Amino acid sequence: MRQFFTSRPIATSLVVVAGYFTILAAPAIWSSQAFGGDPSRSPQQAPIDQLAAEILLAASAVAIVFLLGWARQARLTSRPAWSGLGYALVPAMITLGLFGVAILAASQGEADFSALISSGLPQSILLLVLFVGIFEEVLFRGILLHGFELRIGPVAALFASSFVFGISHYVNWINGQSFAATHPQVIHAGLSGILYGAIALRTRSIWPGVLLHALWDFVVTMNHALIGDTFGADPDSTTGGALVQVFGFLLRHFEPLLGLIVLAGWFRWQRRQADQMQ
């Protein structure tokens, strides 16, 4: 059975992704709020009440990798290339910097940080985004990237899997989020996939990307709670509005740029590895 799936890696990986897309979209299709009908939904929301579902999704995706026999090749259990971890530190520091600026901006207002922490909201969000990161990275940088890689090579697979990762976020539109909010999210997800995929290639592991992905989702959600919409909702001319504009630019551009830098580093590393084997 494993040989059947291994001989059809692209079809297998796309079927798995399509299956999860269907599972996530099907319950909402017949709802009156489907296809942008729920104005309360936004890309920055964290559905904490769905934690159990996210745990199940993450566990099932990991189980599928092992059932396919792809755990090592899909970089779940492979030995990491520790020399590549520095590439994950730069986007992590930028992300934490965005969080720090949001905290600074919120502290100039009436933010009650002790009440926020006491509410347990940050802790709940952190737990949720960790399992979201596991699920999405195992699915897209594990199963899908490896499936494409077996047929079209790692670089083309990186861009193909990033494209699919991006368009899969249209499931949020099906679930009620407005198209105007979802489309930029789709573009951003596709571009960020370049970074996560490049880090997976360079480190030979999906787990640095899991942590980076979870950190990003946590910061975006918390920044929204602290200073409002970071995805470009008509900022005014105040300091807060300028900060939102800066956040919006960084949200859309730093990840793909760093992803291309990591990819270039992967090429150099591959050449060094080949030279050492000669």
Beta strands, then each sheet from edge to edge (+ up, - down):
end
